[in-house]
Amino acid sequence: MVTKVLELCPGESTAKTLWPAGEVTSWDFALPIPENMFNQFDIVFSNNVLQRASYYVSQSLIVVWGACLKENGQLHLVVPS
């Protein structure tokens, strides 16, 4: 079974390095995620996105990203220290 990864990032793909055998879908985090992407991914990977949004928008983003995960999926968040 291939791991399906949704990558949300402002730049070049990091997910392809972290999950080389995975099927990586990159998405511009500034665009709305269509409902047909909900419940489709084993991993949602956000790389340096949350610090670009306000606290309240960040909460909403995490909820939407979580909706993209399959049951028992993983949400990976990378933010600056």
N, C-alpha and C positions, 0 to 999 in steps of 0.2 A: 504494500500500500504506500503510495506516494504522500508525503507530508505536504499539505497545501498551506502556503504562507502568504498572508496579506501584509505587504510592507508599506508603511506610511512614513515618508521621509521627504525632506526638502531637496535632497541631492542624489548623489550616486548611490547605487544599491549596495547595502551592507549585508542584507539577508542572503544573497546568493553565496557569500563567503561563509556565513554562519550555518546555513542549511544547503550545502551544495547539491544534495540529492533531492531537494524539495522543489515543488512547483511554485515559483515565486510570482505573485501578482503585485506590481508596484502601483500605488494610487497616490495622486496628488492630494495631500491632506487638506488643501484649501477647497476642494470640491466635495459636494455632498456624496455620500456613499449610497448607491441605489439599493433598494430593498432586495433585489435579486442576489446581492452579495451577502445577505444575512444568513447566518448558520451554514457557511460554506467553507470555513477555514479552520485548520488545526492550530495555527499560530497566527496571532496578529502582532506585528513588530512595529513599534513606533520609535523612531530614532531622531532625537532632538526636535520634537514637535511641541510637546506640552509647554515648554518655556516660552513659546511664541503666543500662547493664548492666555486670557485672563483666568482667574481661579474658577469662575462660574462656567465659562466656556469649556475649560479643561474637564470639568465634571461631566458635561454633556458629551464631549468627545469620547471619554472612557466608556460611557454607557453605549454609545453607537458602536464603538469598536468591539465591545463585548458582545453585541448582537450579531456580529460577523462570525463569531466563534461557534464551532460545533460543540456539542456536549463534551465536557472535560477538556476543552481547548485551553490554550495558554496565551496570556497577554504578556508580552515582553515590552517594557518601557525603558528607554535610555534617555536620561536627562543629565544636564551638566551638574556637577557637584556644587 
